[in-house]
């Protein structure tokens, strides 16, 4: 055979969820009662066909530093649960919050010793017959000093841990989502000195602390309006949206901080055309998805398939369900009821309530939307067409042409190389090579929805045994040669069979 004898193949997308670094579906556990991996029921739907290999753990600062300088890292709500997931092969995202859902007096916020040291606070009424909800004043110098000290210890423990996928800045705003509190009066915050200048300075102080503590990990900031409190004429301050505070997101991106959207699957501000997410986030995603990774929370939470297009529109690298309930919400996918929709009836243009009713008692339909969300989030690199020589001769160079499609929502944020290998019938690899793309020279430019052509030179060394082999393809991260999965059939999860290929005898010298 001659090199002009070519095989053309058109691999099909396997449809499987890809468990790759820097992308995908995220499990999330908040609250004090977290579920260990070994407590999951056998055969859970999201494990039998893996939905994810990543999970975020979220806990309040008061839980892990109950006394200044004494760290309870092994707490059952933190490492005591987290380690069981790591032992099962999961990567983890870490968030420690300065203010959780319920505040200091319910062990869900800033520890009391910070306020005893002089940090300012604001107490709002809590549940009936319960203690108030205590918030820190986020720009208070004592709060900033103590939180920065904690962030340094946080980084010392986890920055070099290979199981940590990402870290979230959690010390600014309720839930770590940037807003001062919930939909409550702004007067106490005005009296505590709220200005956009002070707020911005606090954000920059905390960002500097996280960057110093975690130089080796991707850092995310959950976005929210600095103040969406109830207006209060004459208070000296009015609510400020993230759009009005126009310096904040460009600053975060300039510092390499990745962005996360938090919401309940509705366009509350009615900005832009997406019915499920505020237009300002779509605009930020369009502007910055080349530079930072993006997370969209709560898309697919309500099992409406039309939400999935929002993941593509936002170029989401990750997605997750939200909520503050204990445990793992995926374990209770059949329990979502009408209560969470009553507040959203005016924000339901595509019929979430109707879809909810249509899937009640049919968990397989709800699961399908979750799988679709997991397939879409991140990059999905398919070699959709390959032309390769039917025969090669050791010591010579041949050209393999491939056409790759990114069928995910996001560009890769890592450089990958293309691996080709010759595999014997007994499974032994007789030759393999990893080469960087040449058109363009980095997979960082492989945009969603586009096809990229590649020409790879195969340099086979002399001395390889003649015979019939299988040609295999894969991809490796160039920084460390870590393999990634491709959406292909017929492989071991990291290297995929393309078809037969012959090694001819070397020419006589």
Secondary structure, DSSP 8 states (H G I E B T S, - for coil): --TT-EEEE-----------TT-EEEEEE-SS----GGGS-TT-HHHHTT--SEEEEEEEHHHH-SBTTB--TT-TTTHHHHHHHHHTT-EEEEEEESEEEEEGGGTEES-HHHHHTT--EEEE--STTS--EEEE-TT-HHHHHHHHHHHHHHHHHHTT-TTEEEEEE-SSSGGGSS-SSSS-BSHHHHHTT--HHHHHHHHHHHHHHHHHH-TTSEEEEEE--SB--B--TTSS---B-TTTSTHHHHHHHHTT-EEEE--SSS-TT--SS-SSS-HHHHHHHHHHTTTS-EEEESTTTT--GGGHHHHHHTT-SEEE-----SS-GGGGGGG--THHHHTTGGG-TT-HHHHHHHHTT-HHHHHHHHHHHHHHSS--EEEEEEEEESEEETTSEEEEEEEEEE-SSS--SS-EEEEEEEE-TTS-EEEEEEEE-SSSS-GGG--TT-EEEEEEEEE--TT---EEEEEEEEEEETTT--EE--S-SSBSSSEEEEEEEEEE-----
